[in-house]
Structure formats: structure tokens, C-alpha cells
Amino acid sequence: MTSFSSSKIQPPIYNSVDRITPEKEYKLESTCHVIHQEIRANRRHMLASGGISVVSVLSLNSIFPPLVAWAIDEPNEQEEKDESLVGAFKLLFDPNEKTKTGKVLPKAYLSSAREVVKTLRESLKEDPKDMAKFRRTADAAKESIREFFGSWRGQQAVANEESYIVLEKAIRTLAGFYSKAGPSAPLPEQVKSEIINNLDTADKFLSEEMSQLQLVEREEIDEEEDLFEAIDKYLRIVVRTVTAHGINAGDVKKLQDAGIYTCNGLMMHTKKNLTGIKGLSEAKVDKICEAAEKLVNYGYITGSDALLKRKAVVKITTGSQALDELLGGGIETLQITEAFGEFRSGKTQLAHTLCVSTQLPTSMKGGNGKVAYIDTEGTFRPDRIVPIAERFGMDPGAVLDNVMMLLSHSILLQKLAQMLSRLTKIAEEFNVAVYMTNQVIADPAGGVFISDPKKPAGGHVLAHAATVRLMFRKGKGEQRVCKVFDAPNLPESEAISLQTI
């Protein structure tokens, strides 16, 4: 085992590894005691002056310059075991450290694994006599391995992959050789050949896995293109249909410019609003509305038609199993769901979670769509989206790109009814889910038998606009309680969940 001297740390290959902080004269306890369950690593306290962040163990001859240090080494009877070095080598890195891209997707794993294969292969092929070039390739290999293990070790999604197993075997072989032969020993051709063979095998598996991933991505792109083609085709059919009923294509364009794309959306507007569109007279509006009524049968419908419409409802997961069960599956489309409660009761946390779960495919209880977030209090935090996206296995950057945020402090109570009416129309016309948070106010008429009586703000206007009303309150510790306050299809019950829903 390479030891500490009184004045220098030799080129490092250790059975246990200590962290050195950049701050001078800072004493800290080794983290090696958490490295491996089957290994009792050496306890070291280090008082270091100087400056590297971590002492690494990928020692391919003189990677690090000398560092002045003092250490007390307490030997351990198992320190000569080969497994101890491998354990220290693997667990040197922080398992919470992310890759440079911050992604936790299979594509990020494949990229980081292929980088390890590439840099390790280059370092093995370099001539150790060319010290400058050798050091560059060794440093690159060390960095790529550090990021790879730091990001993916312990994650079951990749730990059982064939490429991961073979790549880990190659690194174990390299670390095992240096643990026995010492950091300055030349790498025999037999060992080098074994490692390169493992790298080739890992590269083969990675190429196959990358091909499968690209195929899936291609299918997703095709589906997205098919979706937009379907939308364009639908709009063209709508234009042809209405023009066949005597409506001018120019008038249809005026309606689309005003944000009206469907006959259902048209019928949700009053004639007074429609005549306010530039270029549409009362006579034209009457003719357009008459044609739209014939196309969509906007009058009475049967119960079977209503049931068929309900089958189009999508339920978006809240991220909490208890809350999903309370809501009968999640937040529904075609309606407004209101959540009210005191501060820090979980309303905004649920809003942030829905920003992510809405983008999940419907097969994963998502909405397969984008999010429009209207923030009237300045409470939207993009950094809160990142861990939620990672929890669902999504790319945080892509998730944030699909969240359109509007910060508005000018929404007045007088405009509340108008805004709620527009939100209701949007929900019904485009089959989207609307989730809004609300504050609570003191209720003087609450009665003496109710402790701390409160009611949601907004009065009857807001109460009648929301289809489902949820009341949030604080529970014990970090628990939050959600109660169905009012809903046409849900019983009055409660669900307990953690704050980080």
C-alpha cells in the first residue's frame, strides 16, 4: 500500500481515500468509513495545506503533484485485500453528483459510459515515456470515471445493464492490478489486452443500446410530427367545412386571428364579443353562428353523448399515490380544480409537480402536453422543477422548456369572473386541465364551535367556477393534509402526504 510520508503524499493508490478541501489548515474526518459494507477502511484525519479538491485513486504514474500534508494512519487488518481498493476506487465519488449536462436519462448514461470507454482506451494506448501526453489522457480518464461512477453507481436503472457490468469489470481489473503491483508498475500486455477486450465489449453493448434509444426517439419525433400534421389537417377540414356552409374563408381567418379555432370555441362566445372582431358585422356573425350550430349540434345532447365526452377526460397524476386515490386518479381535464389553504400547506408544491407530470406520456398517468403557468405572487421557482423532473426520470432542461410562465400582478378581483370564464372555455374546448391555487381569509361568521375559522378567498364567483375544490392544511411535521372540499363526483374525504409531493 502506498503510504503517507511526513512531507509529501506519493502518487496515490490507497486502500481508503480521504477528501482534501481547498481551505488551508482545515481538519476533517475521512469519509472512508461509509465506503463499503464489507470493508473497514482506515480512519484518517488529515490536516492539509494546499489545494486540490479530491485525492483520486486512478493513479497512472504521476497524475498529481506533491502536496504538503500530515496524516495519522491507523492500520487495518483487511487493508491488503484487493476488494478494499476497488471499493475505495468506486466510492471515492459523491453519488449525488450529476453529470455535466445534469441529465439522469438513459441517453446521459450512454454518453458518459462511452466517454469512459474512449478516454480509458486512449490512456492505455499512450506511451508512459511521453509524460505530458500521458498525463493529459490519464487526467481525462480519471475525470470521466469520476463523473460516471458519481452519477450512475447505485442506480438500478443502469446497474444491471450489460454495458455497465462489463465496463465496471474493466475498471476493476485496472484498479486491482495497481493495488498489487504499485502505482509505478508498467501495465503488462496481458492485463492491458484484457482491459481493452472488456472496453470493446462494453462499447459494443453501448452501441446497441444507443441504437435502440435513437429508434425510440425517432418514433417519438414521428409521433410528434404526426400530431402537428393531424392538427393542420383538422384545421384545413374545419375551414373547408365552414366554407361549404357559405362562410367566407377570409372571415374564418379573422376568427382564427382572434383565437377562435373550433366551432365549439365559437359557440362559447356571445354575439356581442364576436361583433367586436374587426371586419365582422352583425349579419356575418349571425350567419357564422348559424352554420356552427348545424355543425356541432350545440343544443341538447343525450346521456350517451355526455358519457362519450367524459371518456375523453385525462387524469394527470399528482405524484402522490394517496392524493391520486383521493381524486379518483389525479387532476382531471375539462374542468377547473382549485386548491386553497394557508401558506406552506402544499398548494404551490403541487403546482410545481403538475408542471412535470403533465408532460409525462398518458401511459404513465401524464397529460403528454405542455404547461402554461400564470404566477400572480412570484412563487414560481424553476430550481424546484429540477429535482421533480429527475424524480420522474425526465430531462430538467426539456421540462422547463415546456413550461410557459407569465408573471402578472395586475389581475384584479373585478376581472376574476371574466378570467374564470375564459379558463373554463379553454378547458372545455381543448380538453385541458386547469389547476389554480387560492388563499384563505378569516371567516367572522365561522361560529364559536370552530377553532380558527377560515374560508377560501374569492367568494361565490370563484366557488361556482371551480368544479373540484381542495382544501390543504398542515399536518404533523412535514405532513400535509388534502381534503375534498367540494366535488360533483368525489366523496368528502382526506389524504395525508409529505410536503414534497
N, C-alpha and C positions, 0 to 999 in steps of 0.2 A: 504494500500500500504506500502510495506517495504521502509523505509526512510534511508537517509544517516545520520550518526552521525558525530560529529566533528572529530572523530579519527578513526573510522572503517566503513567499508561497511559490512552490515549484509549479511547473506546468501541470495543470490539475487533472487528476483522475482519482476520485475519492470514493470510499465506501459510503460516505454520507456527505451531504453538501450543505453549506451554510450560505445565507444571504448576507451580502455586504451592502450597506446603504451608502449613498454619496456623502452624507453628512459626516464630518470629521469627528473622531473620538466618540462615536455612538456605539454603545454596547447593546447587543440584542441576543436573545436566545435562539439557538438553532431551531429551524422548523423540521429538522430531520426526524423527530420522534413521531411525526404523522405520515412518514413516507410509505411504509409498508406494514401490513399487519403482522407478517411473519418475520419481520426484521427489527431487531432492537438496534437502531443506529446509534452511533457515537454521539454523546452530548458534548457540544462545543459551545463555549461563549467566546465571542470574538470582539476585540477592541481594535477597530480598523481605522487607519487614517489614509485617505486616498479615495480613489474614485471609480469603481465600476459598480454596476447595479446588482449583478448576479455573478457568482462564480459558477461557470458552466463546466460540464464534465465531458464534453466531446473534445477530448484532447488529442488532436492530430499534430503533435510536435509544435510547441512554442506558439500557441494561439494567443496567449495573454502575456503582457509584460509583467515583470516582478511587481509585487505590491507589498509595501511595508505593513506588517501585522504582527499581532501577538495572539497566541491561542493556547488553551489548555486542552490537551487531547486525553480523554478518558477511554482507554481501550475497551474493546468489547469482544467477547469470546467468539461471536459469529462474524466478525468483520472480514474474515478471509473467504467467506462464502461468495461464490460468483453472483448469486442472486442479489446480494446486497448492492452491488454496483449497478446492476440493471434496474433495481428498484429506485435507487437514488437518481439514476440517469433519467428514468421515466418521470419521476415525480418531482424533479427539480422545478418544473414549470407550474405556474398558477393555473389550475384547471378552469378558473373563471375568466382567464384572459382570452379575448376574442382574436380572430384573425384580423388582418389589416383592413379588410372590407367590412368587418363587423357582421358578416353573414353566418348563419348557422344552418344553411341549406345544404342538401347533398352536393350541389354544384360547388359550394365553397370547400367542402371536404375533398372532392375530387381534385380541385385546383391545388389545394395545399399539399395533398398527398403526392401529386405529380411533381410539385416543386421539390419535395423531399427527394424523390427518385432522381430528379435531374441534378440537383446540387450534390447529392451523395456520390452519384456516378462520376461527376466531374472531379470531385475531390480525390476519389480513388484513382483516377487516371493521371492526376498531376504527379510530376516528379518532385519528391520532397527536397531535392537539392536546389530547385528554384524556389527559394524561401518566400519571396514576395508573392508570386503567383499561387503557391501552395497555401499561403496564409489567407489569401482572398477566397479561394474555393472552400477552405476549411471553415472560415467565418460564415460564409453563405450557407454551408451545410448545417452548421450549428444553429443559425438563426431560423432556418426553415424547419428543422426538427423541433426547436423550442416552440415555435408557433403551432406546429402540427399537434404535438402532444398537449400543449396548453389549451387547445381548442377542442380536441376530439377525444382525448383519453377519458374513458368512463361513460361516454355517451353510447347508449345501447343501440342507437340508430345506425352506428357505423362500426361498433366494436366487433360485431360478428361478420363484417364484410370480409371476403377472401382477400381483397387487396390490403386491408388494414392488418390482417393476421400475418401475411407474407412480409409486408413492409416492417412490421414490428420485429419479425424474426431476423431480418437483415440488420436492423439496428442492434438487436440483442447480440448477434454474432460479433459485430464490431466492438460493442462495449465489453463483451465477455473476453475477447482477445486482449484488449488493452488492460483489463483488470488483472490478467495473469502475467502478461509479458512486460507490462510497464508502459508509460506514455511515450518513451523514446524508441521503442522497438519497431523495426521495419515490419510492414504488413506482408506476410508470406503470400505467394501467388495462389496457394491453395485456398487460404481464407478469403483473399480478395476475389477469387473466382466464385466461391460460394456466395459471397455477398452480392456480387454483380448478377449471378443467376437469380437470386431472390428478387433483386431490383427489377430484372427483366420480367419475371413472373408477375410482380406487383404492377408493373407498367401495362402488361397485357390485360390484367383484370380491370385496371383503371380505364383503359381504352374501351373495353366492352361496356363498363358501367357508364362512361361518358356518352357512348353511342346511344345507349338506352335513354339517358336523360335528354339528349338532343332530340330523340324521336318523340318523347313526351312533350317537350317544349314546342316542337313543330306542330304536333296535334293541337296543343293549346292555342298556338297562333292561328292555325286553320279555323279552330272553333271561333276565335275572336273575330277573324275576318268574315266567317260565315254569319256571325251575329250582325256585324255592321252592314253586310250585303243584304241580310234579311230586313233590317230597318229601312235601308234605302229602297228596297223593293216594295216594302209595305207603304212607304210614303208615296211612291210612284203610283201604286194601286189606288191609294186614297185620292190622289189628285185626279186620276183617270175616272174614278167612280163618281166623284162630285161634279166633275166637268160633264159627265154623261147625264147628270140631272139638271143641266142648264146653268151651272155655276162657272163663271169665268175663271180661267187659270190665274189671271192677274189678281183676282180677289182672293184666291187660295193663297197666293204668295204673300199678300198683305196680312192674312190671318197668321201664317207661319212666322212672319217677321214680328208679330205681336205676341208670339209664344204659344199659339194655338195650333196644334198639330193633328189632333184627332177630333172626330165628331163628338165623342163623349166630352172632351175638353171644351168644345164649342158650346154644348148644351149646358155646361156649368156656369156660363156667363150670362148675365142679363142683357137684354137688347140695348139698354142704356149704355152699358160698357162697350158693346160691340160697335155702336154708332160713334163711339169716341175714337175708333181706329180711323186714321186718316185715309180717305178715299172710299169709305163705306157709308152709303146713305141708308136711310131707314128702309127704303124699298129693297135695296140689296141685302140688308140684314134679314128682313122677313123672308126673302127668297132662299137665303143660305140656311136659315134655321129650319125652314120647311123641308128642304132637301135632307138636312142632317137627321131630322126626326124620322123620316122614312127609312134612312139607312140603319139607324141604331135601335129603332123601336124603343124610344126613350120613355114610353109610358109605363103601363102596368106590365109586370112580368110574373111568371108562375113561380111557385116554390121550388120546382125542379131547376129553373134557370138560376134562382138565387143560390141553390146548393152548388150548382156548377160553378158559379162565380166564387164561392167560398173555397172550392178546390184549388183555385189559383193562389191562395194565400201561402206565403212563405214565412216560416218561423225561424228567426235568427237567434242563435244561441247567445246567452249572456256570459258564457264562460264558467258559470256556476251550475252544477247539477241540481242543487236544491232549488235555486231560483228558476231554472228551466222547468222543473217539475211543478213549481208553484204556478207558472204562467202557461202551463199546458204545452210546453215545447220551446218557448222563447218569445221574443218580441215579434209581433205579427205585422205583416204588411197590410195595406188597405185601411189603416186606422192610425190614430194618434195615441201614443202611450205617454202618460205624464207620470213623473216621479217627483214627489215633494217630500220635504223633511228638513231638519235642522242642518247647520253646517257640519261637515265632516261625517255625514251619515252614509255616504257611498253613492250619491246620485251622479256626481261628475266622474267618479271612477268607473261606473257602469257605462257612461257615455264614451269614455276613452276605450273601454273594452269593445264596445259595439263598433267603434271606428275600425277595429281589426277584424272582428268576427263577421262583419258584413261582407268583407272581401273574401271570406272562405267560400269554397265551392258548396253548392247545395247538398252534395253528398256528405259534407262534414258539418251540416246544420248551419251553413252560412247563407249569404244572400247573393254571392257571386257578382257583387257590384261595387260602386264607389260610394263615397260619403261626402255630404255637404254639412259642415259644422258651423252653425251660427252662434258666435260667442258674444254674449251681451255683458259679461262680467270679467272678461280677461282671464278665464280659468283654464283655457286650453293649453296643455303642455306637451309639445312634441316628444320630449325626452321620456314621458310616461308611456308613449306609444311603443317605444323601442323594446322594453322588456316584455310587454304584452305580445308584440309580434313574434319575438323569439320564443315565447312560451307556446305559441301556436305553430311554430316551425316555419315562419314566414320571414321574408326579407324586410327589415325595418324601413330601408330606403324606399322600396317599391310600395310598401303600405302607406308611408307618408305622402308619396306622390299621388296616391289615390284619395287623399283627404283634402277637400277644398274648404278652407277655413275663411269665414267672414267675421271680422271683429266689428261689432256695431253697438254703440252706447246710446243710440238715438231712437230706440224702439219705445214708443210711448204707450201708456195704457189705453189711450183713446184709439190707437191703431190696433189694439190687441185682437178685437173681433175680426177685423179685416185680414190680419195676418193668419189667424187660425183658420179662417175660411179658405184662404189660398192654400194653406198646408193640407187641409182636408181634401181639397180638389186635386192637389198633386198626388196625394196618397191613393186616391181612388182611380185617377186617370192612368197613372203609370205603375200601379201596384208596388209602391214603395212603403217602407216602414218609417214612421216619424216618431222619434223619441225626444222628449223635452223635459228639462228639469225646472223645478219651481221652488220658491222659498215658502216658508211658513210665517204666519203672523199670529200674534196673541188673539185669543177669542174671548172677549169680555163676557159673552153670553154662554160660556162653557159650563157654568154651573159649579156649585161648591163641592160636588162629589167627584169632580175630575181634577186631578193634580196637573198643574201646568198645562191648561187647555190651549191648544193651537189648532189652526186651520190653514189650508193652503191659500196663498195669495191669488188674486185674480177674480175672485167672486164667482158668480153664476156663469159669466161668459166663458171662462176657462173650464169650469166644471162640465158644461154641456158640450164643449168642443172635444174633450178627450174621451176616447172610447174606454180605455183602461187607465185607472188611476192607482198608482203605487205609493205607499207611504213608507219612507225609510226612517229608521231611528237607530241610535247607538245601543249596542248590547254590552256584554261584559268584555272588557279588554278591547281586543281588535275585532270583535264580532259586530256585525251589522245585521239588523232585522228588517226584512221587507214584508209588508203586509198588503194584500189586495184590498184597497180601499173601496173601489167601485169598478165593476166589470160586468158586461152582459152575459158572459159565458164562463166565469170563474167563481168558485165559492170564496167566501171571505176567510182567508187563511194566511198563515205566516211561513216564512222560510228564514233560516239563520245561515249566514255565510260570513266568510272573512272579508276584511276591508278590501284586500287585493283580489277582487272577484275574478 
